[in-house]
């Protein structure tokens, strides 16, 4: 049995299936943990959501964590369901977006409604599904303590900890961590020049000697491949910390 962690998918459905095949993932014995950000930016959000529907109940082999894009989807659907209007759902979405550019910023909901003909009941079900996803996970493999999280992790539990776990960037490495353990996160693409984690699209690794914590950022910017050909979908195996790309 192997434990795999896969980074930000962002609607890259073909790459998701390709990576699972490339690592020879065995859904009868292996475990795969996803860091969140399944949707937005990419073109195949509907297919990714339908795929999650198919695997989400197999909790022995698929572990689904929440990312900031799922958090924003929840907020958008909560707003959408508060609107009582005798007009088509697609028009409601357009009117909300006109009033605030931050509503459905990446047009995912409008695409689901207008192109994939998804109704409010299914949107609400997906929002509730995201709400049930935890924001971090502890795993011990080969006597190593791992914390798997979308953006960053702090030992100190504060009121803003959910925001840190979903949204932190450079501070995740400079302020967060776990003593004598390993943090595996994503959120900040390693393909974007100027970012603290920039590696040209490879997995980023950083070690904090003060607390003896190793950090990995495995968001290698797959969804940005059009502008950055080196971008990829990445995965790390916990047993030996070997990295895989697709």
C-alpha positions as CSV (number, residue, x, y, z in Angstrom):
1,X,0.0,0.0,0.0
2,X,1.2,3.5,-0.9
3,X,0.1,7.0,0.2
4,X,0.0,9.6,-2.6
5,X,-0.7,13.3,-2.4
6,X,-1.9,15.3,-5.4
7,X,-1.9,19.0,-5.7
8,X,-4.2,21.6,-7.2
9,X,-6.3,20.2,-10.1
10,X,-8.2,23.3,-11.2
11,X,-10.4,21.6,-13.7
12,X,-7.6,19.7,-15.4
13,X,-9.5,16.4,-15.7
14,X,-7.4,14.7,-18.4
15,X,-4.2,15.4,-16.4
16,X,-5.8,14.0,-13.2
17,X,-6.7,10.7,-14.9
18,X,-3.3,10.7,-16.6
19,X,-1.4,11.2,-13.3
20,X,-3.4,8.5,-11.5
21,X,-2.4,6.1,-14.3
22,X,1.2,7.3,-14.3
23,X,1.6,6.4,-10.6
24,X,-0.2,3.1,-11.2
25,X,-2.7,4.0,-8.5
26,X,-4.5,0.9,-7.2
27,X,-7.9,1.9,-5.8
28,X,-8.1,-1.4,-3.9
29,X,-5.1,-0.9,-1.7
30,X,-3.5,2.6,-2.2
31,X,-4.6,5.9,-0.7
32,X,-4.6,9.2,-2.5
33,X,-5.0,12.5,-0.7
34,X,-6.1,15.6,-2.6
35,X,-5.1,19.1,-1.4
36,X,-8.2,20.9,-2.7
37,X,-8.7,23.4,-5.5
38,X,-10.5,20.9,-7.7
39,X,-12.3,23.7,-9.7
40,X,-11.9,27.1,-11.3
41,X,-9.4,28.4,-13.9
42,X,-9.5,25.1,-16.0
43,X,-12.0,24.0,-18.6
44,X,-13.2,20.6,-17.2
45,X,-14.7,21.6,-13.9
46,X,-17.9,19.6,-14.5
47,X,-16.0,16.4,-15.3
48,X,-13.9,16.8,-12.1
49,X,-17.0,17.4,-10.0
50,X,-18.6,14.3,-11.4
51,X,-15.5,12.3,-10.8
52,X,-15.5,13.5,-7.2
53,X,-19.1,12.3,-6.9
54,X,-18.0,8.8,-8.0
55,X,-15.1,8.5,-5.5
56,X,-16.0,10.5,-2.5
57,X,-17.7,7.7,-0.6
58,X,-14.6,5.5,-0.8
59,X,-13.0,7.1,2.1
60,X,-10.5,4.2,2.6
61,X,-8.7,5.1,-0.6
62,X,-9.7,8.7,-1.5
63,X,-9.2,11.6,0.9
64,X,-10.5,15.0,-0.2
65,X,-9.4,18.1,1.5
66,X,-10.8,21.6,1.0
67,X,-9.0,24.4,-0.8
68,X,-9.7,28.1,-1.0
69,X,-11.6,27.7,-4.3
70,X,-14.0,25.3,-2.7
71,X,-14.4,27.8,0.1
72,X,-15.3,30.5,-2.4
73,X,-17.7,28.1,-4.2
74,X,-19.5,27.5,-0.9
75,X,-19.9,31.3,-0.4
76,X,-21.1,31.9,-4.0
77,X,-23.8,29.1,-3.7
78,X,-25.0,30.4,-0.4
79,X,-25.5,33.8,-1.9
80,X,-27.2,32.3,-5.0
81,X,-29.7,30.3,-2.9
82,X,-30.7,33.4,-1.0
83,X,-32.0,35.0,-4.3
84,X,-35.7,34.3,-4.8
85,X,-36.4,35.3,-8.4
86,X,-38.7,34.3,-11.2
87,X,-35.9,34.4,-13.8
88,X,-33.6,31.6,-15.1
89,X,-30.7,30.6,-12.9
90,X,-28.2,31.6,-15.6
91,X,-29.6,35.1,-15.6
92,X,-29.4,35.3,-11.8
93,X,-25.7,34.3,-12.0
94,X,-25.0,37.0,-14.6
95,X,-26.8,39.7,-12.6
96,X,-24.8,38.8,-9.5
97,X,-21.6,38.9,-11.4
98,X,-22.5,42.3,-12.8
99,X,-23.0,43.6,-9.3
100,X,-19.7,42.1,-8.0
101,X,-16.8,40.9,-10.1
102,X,-15.9,38.6,-7.2
103,X,-19.0,36.5,-7.6
104,X,-18.0,33.4,-9.6
105,X,-14.8,35.1,-10.5
106,X,-13.6,32.3,-12.8
107,X,-17.1,31.8,-14.4
108,X,-17.2,28.2,-13.1
109,X,-20.8,28.4,-11.8
110,X,-22.0,30.1,-15.0
111,X,-20.3,27.4,-17.1
112,X,-21.9,24.7,-15.0
113,X,-25.4,26.2,-15.3
114,X,-25.3,27.4,-19.0
115,X,-23.1,24.7,-20.6
116,X,-23.6,21.6,-18.4
117,X,-27.2,22.5,-17.4
118,X,-26.6,22.0,-13.7
119,X,-29.5,23.1,-11.4
120,X,-29.5,24.8,-8.0
121,X,-30.1,21.4,-6.2
122,X,-26.9,19.9,-7.6
123,X,-24.9,23.1,-7.0
124,X,-26.1,23.1,-3.4
125,X,-25.2,19.5,-3.0
126,X,-21.7,20.1,-4.2
127,X,-21.3,23.1,-1.9
128,X,-22.4,20.9,1.0
129,X,-19.9,18.3,-0.1
130,X,-17.1,20.9,0.0
131,X,-18.2,22.0,3.5
132,X,-17.7,18.4,4.7
133,X,-14.1,18.3,3.5
134,X,-11.5,18.9,6.3
135,X,-8.9,21.6,5.8
136,X,-6.0,19.5,7.0
137,X,-5.0,15.9,7.7
138,X,-2.4,14.2,9.9
139,X,-0.8,11.0,8.5
140,X,2.1,9.0,9.9
141,X,4.1,6.9,7.4
142,X,7.3,5.1,8.2
143,X,7.6,6.9,11.5
144,X,7.4,10.3,9.9
145,X,4.6,12.7,10.9
146,X,3.0,14.4,7.9
147,X,0.4,17.2,7.9
148,X,-1.4,17.5,4.6
149,X,-3.0,20.9,4.0
150,X,-4.0,23.2,1.1
151,X,-1.8,26.2,1.8
152,X,-0.1,26.1,5.2
153,X,-0.3,24.8,8.8
154,X,0.4,26.3,12.2
155,X,0.7,24.3,15.5
156,X,-0.9,27.2,17.3
157,X,-4.7,27.0,16.7
158,X,-6.2,30.5,16.5
159,X,-9.4,32.1,15.2
160,X,-7.9,32.7,11.8
161,X,-6.4,29.2,11.4
162,X,-8.9,28.2,8.6
163,X,-7.8,31.3,6.6
164,X,-4.1,30.3,7.1
165,X,-4.7,26.8,6.0
166,X,-6.6,27.9,2.9
167,X,-4.9,31.1,1.9
168,X,-1.4,31.5,3.3
169,X,1.5,31.8,0.8
170,X,5.1,32.7,1.8
171,X,4.0,33.0,5.4
172,X,3.1,29.3,5.3
173,X,6.9,28.5,5.2
174,X,8.1,31.4,7.4
175,X,5.5,31.2,10.1
176,X,4.0,27.8,9.9
177,X,5.1,24.2,10.2
178,X,5.1,21.2,12.5
179,X,8.0,20.3,14.8
180,X,10.0,17.2,13.6
181,X,7.6,16.6,10.7
182,X,6.7,17.3,7.1
183,X,4.1,19.7,5.7
184,X,2.8,19.0,2.2
185,X,0.8,21.8,0.7
186,X,0.0,23.5,-2.6
187,X,-2.0,26.7,-3.3
188,X,1.0,28.8,-4.6
189,X,2.1,27.7,-8.1
190,X,5.8,27.0,-8.4
191,X,5.7,28.0,-12.1
192,X,5.0,31.7,-11.4
193,X,8.2,33.8,-11.5
194,X,8.7,36.0,-8.4
195,X,6.9,33.7,-6.0
196,X,8.8,32.5,-2.9
197,X,8.3,28.9,-4.1
198,X,9.3,29.5,-7.7
199,X,11.2,26.5,-9.2
200,X,10.2,26.7,-12.8
201,X,7.4,24.2,-12.4
202,X,9.1,21.6,-10.2
203,X,8.0,20.6,-6.6
204,X,9.4,23.1,-4.1
205,X,11.2,21.8,-1.0
206,X,12.2,23.9,2.0
207,X,13.6,22.9,5.4
208,X,13.3,24.9,8.6
209,X,16.2,23.8,10.8
210,X,14.8,25.7,13.9
211,X,11.8,23.3,14.2
212,X,13.2,20.5,12.0
213,X,10.3,20.8,9.5
214,X,10.4,20.0,5.8
215,X,7.9,21.7,3.6
216,X,6.8,20.7,0.1
217,X,4.7,22.8,-2.3
218,X,3.3,20.4,-5.0
219,X,1.2,22.9,-6.9
220,X,3.2,23.0,-10.1
221,X,0.7,25.1,-12.0
222,X,-0.8,22.5,-14.3
223,X,-3.7,24.8,-15.2
224,X,-1.3,27.5,-16.4
225,X,0.3,25.2,-19.0
226,X,-0.9,27.4,-21.9
227,X,1.3,30.2,-20.8
228,X,4.0,28.1,-19.0
229,X,4.7,24.9,-21.0
230,X,6.8,23.5,-18.0
231,X,3.7,23.5,-15.8
232,X,2.5,20.1,-14.6
233,X,0.2,18.2,-12.2
234,X,2.3,16.9,-9.4
235,X,2.1,14.1,-6.9
236,X,4.3,13.0,-4.0
237,X,4.4,9.5,-2.4
238,X,4.8,9.6,1.3
239,X,6.6,6.3,1.7
240,X,9.8,7.6,0.1
241,X,8.9,11.3,-0.8
242,X,9.3,10.4,-4.5
243,X,7.8,13.0,-6.8
244,X,5.7,12.2,-10.0
245,X,4.6,14.6,-12.7
246,X,2.1,14.5,-15.5
